[in-house]
Amino acid sequence: MKTYTLRFRSTDKDIFDAIKSGKKKVETRAATARYKNVEKGDKIIFVCGKNKFVKEIKKVSMFKSISAMLKKYKFKQINPFVGSTKELEAMYFSFPGYKEKITKAGLVALEFK
């Protein structure tokens, strides 16, 4: 079992808190070399400023695209603060280089215990 650290900017504290409370059911990342080997049972340390908590991965799913992922998950499970799949896609593409990373590597979706 491995332990990974995911850091959140203070501007994303709402997402950090939603994962902690269980409101946000699925955390996603581009399936780059850093995340493509994450497995069930691994632990994630979530960090936002001085706040942190740990969750164990219950399930890992890989997807080739955002649309493929949305066939399995509702957009609100991925980000409870967006109002549509278009908003979710815009969120991904707002991160520098993320459109290219998703196109090249796909997405990894993590569910927690």
TAGI-V699386 format. One record per pair of residues at least 24 apart in sequence whose C-alpha atoms are under 6 Angstrom apart, sorted by sequence separation. I is the first residue (numbers start at 0). J is the second residue. D is the distance in Angstrom with one decimal. If there is no record, write none. Layout:
i	j	d
I	J	D
I	J	D
//
This chain:
i	j	d
2	41	5.8
4	43	5.6
1	41	5.0
2	42	4.7
3	43	4.8
4	44	4.6
5	45	5.0
6	46	4.8
7	47	4.9
0	41	5.0
2	43	5.6
4	45	6.0
6	47	5.9
64	105	5.5
63	105	4.2
62	105	5.6
62	106	5.1
61	106	5.8
61	107	4.6
60	107	5.7
60	108	5.1
59	108	5.8
59	109	4.9
25	76	5.8
58	109	5.9
24	76	5.0
25	77	4.9
58	110	5.1
23	76	5.5
57	110	5.5
56	110	5.8
57	111	4.8
56	111	4.5
57	112	5.3
55	111	5.6
55	112	5.7
29	101	5.4
31	104	5.8
30	104	5.2
30	105	5.4
29	105	5.9
30	106	4.7
29	106	4.4
30	107	5.2
28	106	5.7
28	107	5.5
27	107	5.6
27	108	4.5
26	108	5.8
26	109	5.2
25	109	5.5
25	110	5.0
//
